């Protein structure tokens, strides 16, 4: 009995040690909260190929193929601790800037304008981006201090308050219109049998005055509707992924001169604004996350390219390619540039696009 009991005493510590080893090797996955776990999953899908599993430079399989500037070291606490949670969020949630010198977008000193780092503003919800920020913090031994739950609760309260205000404004307008209708009915009944000589001009003036009447309740309702729409949009941006519906068919019939200008612009946007070469390669130069585009002009239909650029998730829901917020004009220019890529057929087949 004594020997058996002693053996069991030793089994427990060994198991605990083994568990601790697993936890340390896996980055403390077992002790992650729900938000950090969601951030890890999103990071692994959208970020790891460039930033690496642990955020270290040279770790991601795409890192060495990328043009400069390459991703910073997310595991470096000395550097990353100088950035606030909000600054990291803004880096992920931003509009892309054309970094072409002199002819590109105006870029402020505090703006993050790196074309090789995509935006996820049009792909993920704000809450999901905060999840990613929270996970990125763990890569350099820190934790998220921004109160995401408080922000979410505030937006929910703002929406409920705006909805209640809208209902009250609607009820107030309905009551005012009812009072006006009753007053008009009483005035009409008082005029019955009264012989009033009115000129056509006087009647026209009265009708015009009636048309120009705007009730205070109407103005209040318009303001309440605006506040409700703003609150609803803020709530949906925070909780739901952006969607883009009804993409129009592009008009790709242009003159030769216009085509040449669009091709030139598309090349500039490809390299200096949307950073397509960070994930795609041409002539073996560029990233390897997406397929090579050397023969895109042969292999891809112009309308398909245009729609894919504008909303890749609409064609392939779980694609790693983010929606970069490309405008319709920019998408058209990129389409014409990609149609110029007509390299000779390689010895080995190029894998199909996403």
Secondary structure, DSSP 8 states (H G I E B T S, - for coil): -HHHHHHHHHHHHHHHHHHHHHHHHTTSGGG--HHHHHHHHHHHHHTHHHH-TTS-TTTSTTGGGS-SS----TT-HHHHTTS-HHHHHHHHSS------TTTS----TT----TTS---TTTS-HHHHHHHHHHHHHHTT----S-HHHHHHHHHHHHHHHHHHHHHHHHHHHHHHHHHHHHHHHHHHHHTT------HHHHHHHHHHHHH---HHHHHHHHHHHHHHHHHHHHHHHHS---------------HHHHHHHHHHHHHHHHHTS-GGGT-EETTEE-SSS---TTHHHHS-HHHHHHHHH-GGGTSTT-SS------HHHHHHHHHHHTT------SS------
